Amino acid sequence: MIDFKDFQKDVVDKLLSFTAPEYSVNQLIVKAPTGSGKTICLLSWINEYITSTHDNVAFVWFTPGAGELEEQSQDKAKIFPCIRSQSVDEALQHGFDEGTVTFMNYERVIGKGRKAMLTDSERDNLQDKIEKAFQQGRHFILVIDEAHRNDTDKAHDVISRFKASKIVRVSATIEDPKTPEFTEFYEVTEEAVIALGLITKAVVVNEGIDIDLE
């Protein structure tokens, strides 16, 4: 059992309310400091959603970087009993089945060289799996981790192919973009995380000392 802090429970509750069918907003931006446990909160929400709704849904979790974050998140998913995690390679083999969470690194689908999986010859492979999921009445909920990164046209193209019913964008640095009505902003403050001892305030060395650079 995971001992969630109050603010983490609030994050999970917010995500559950956001993904309820009657909730009119379809995109949620979550700002949470590094060290606040946002990955565990996201996985707990997905696990509870799959457990309680029995919805015909598949989750896709996008991560930036060279694959480390993708692997870390997928490894953490193993502690949640109702999450059937898979890599993008497994999704290309088996499809986006109901209740799965596909961890997809951007470099695997839009990167250069052999890692790219959306080349002209392979583009239809991913699209075909998405279309088959649609034919089975499945809808997608997307998690965009480190949302301030890979904010490119190519990334947007891949994301748009899933025609997601809900999108959760998560970042430690993103600011409230004052977005339209269909997007909502939710923030976990640094003060709330510090108060519970999960992170500490930055230490400023030699604060107030003038340095002569001549």
N, C-alpha and C positions, 0 to 999 in steps of 0.2 A: 504494500500500500504506500502511496505517495502522500507525504504530509504537506498539503498545499497551504500556502499562506493566504490570508484573506483576499489580498489584491489578485492573487492568482485564481482563486475561486471566482472572483468577479469577472476576470477575463474569460474564463470558460463559460460562465453564465451568459456573458454578453455575446459570445460566439454562437451559443445555442439559440438565443433569442433571434440573433441576426439571420441564422439559417432556417428559421421556422418559415413555412410556406407563406404565412400571412404577413410576414415582415416585408414592407414595400421597398426597402433599400436593397440594392443588389451588389453593392461593393462597400467593403469596410476596410479602412486603413487603421492599422494598429501600430502605435508607436510605443515601444517598450525598451528600457535601457538594457544594454548588454549585461548579462548576469542575473536578469530577472526571471529566467526560466521560461522564456516565451515558447521554446520548442516543446517542452513538456506540456505547457498549457494547450498548445495547438493539438498535440497528439491526444491529450485527454478529451478535448472537445470532439475530435473525430471519432475516438473510441466510443464516447457516450452517444454521439449522434447515430452511429451505426447500430449500437446496441438498442437504442430506444425507438428509432423511427422505422426500421425495416424498409428503408427507402431504396428505390432502384437507382442508386447513385454510385459514381466512382469519383474518387478524389485524385487530383494531380497536384503534386508539390514541386514547384520550380525552385531551384537553387542556383546561385552563381558560383564562380570559381572553377577550380580544376577538378572538382569531384569530392573534396574532403567534407564539405558541409552536407552534401547529398548522402554520403556514406554514414556520417555521424547521425543524421536525422533518421535514416533508415534503421540504424542499429538501435537507437532509442525506442523506435516503434515496436521492437520485439517484446517489450515489457507489457504491452497493452494487448490483452487476449483477443479482442475483436477486430484488430487491424491486420489485414492481409497485405503486407507491404511487398512491393516489387520494383525492380529497376525498369528503365525504359526498354532495355533489351528484352526483358521478360514480357513487357507489354506488347512489343512487336511480335513476339511468338504466340502469346495467349490472348491478347486483347485486353481491354479495360473492363474486366468483369465487375459485377455488382459487389460493392463492399471493399474493393481494392483501393490501395493508396499507392500511386506510382510516383516514385521520387525521380525527378527528371532534371538533370544538370543541363544548363543552357548550352554548354560546350558540346554535348552529345547530339544536339539537334540543330544548332546554328553555327557551331564552331568551324574552324578551317581544317582542311586535311582529312585524315581517316576518321577522326572523331565525329565529323559531321554526319547527321542522320537525316538531314533534309536537303540532300543534293538532288539534282534534277532526276536522277535515276531512282532515288529512294523516297522521294517526297510522298508518293502515293501510298507507300507502305504504312506510314503513320496515319495518313488521312483515311486509309481504308479501315484501320482498326477503330478510328474515331467514328466513322460512318456506321460500322457494324454495331457499335454501342448505341448509336442513335436509333438504328433499326430495331433494337431490342428494348426501346423505350427508356433508355438510360440517360440520365443527365449528369453533368459534371459540376463539381465544386472545386475551385482552384485555390491553392495557397501560393502566394508569391513571396518567398522568403528573401530578406535583404532587398526589399523592393526598390531602394534607391539605386541599385546596380542593374546593369543590363536593361536599362530603360531605352531600348532601341526599336527601330521599325521592325527588324527581324524578329525580336522577341515578341513584340506586339502581334506580329503575323501568326506566330505559333500559338500564342495564348488565344487569339480570336478564333482559331479553328475549333476549339472545344465548345464554343457558344455557351459558356458557363452560366448556370443559373445564379451562382453566387461566387464572388471573388474576394478573398481576404489577402490584403497586402500588408506585410509586416516589415518593420524596420526600426532600428535604434535611433536613426538620425532624421527621418522624414518629418517635415513640418506640416501643420494643418494647411492643406492646399486651398481651403475655401472653395471646396468643390460643389458641383450642382447637387440637386436634391437626391439623386440616385446614389450618392456616395456619402458615407458617414466616417467621421474621424473619432478614434478612441485612443486615449493616452494613459499609459501607466507612468506616473511621475517618478522621477529619480528619487525624490524625497520619500515616497512610499516604500521604495525598495531599500533605501538606506536605513530607514527607521526599523526595518526588520532584520538588519544586519547582513543582507545578501551581497551588498556592495558597499564600498566606502567612498567618501568624497575624495576627489583628486587632491593630491598633495602638491602645493606650490612651493618650490624650493627658492629660498632667498627672496621672498616676496617683499617688495618695497625698496629693494636695494638698487640704486642707479648704477649702471655699468657704463664706463667710459669706453667707447668703441674707437677712439682716435688712436 
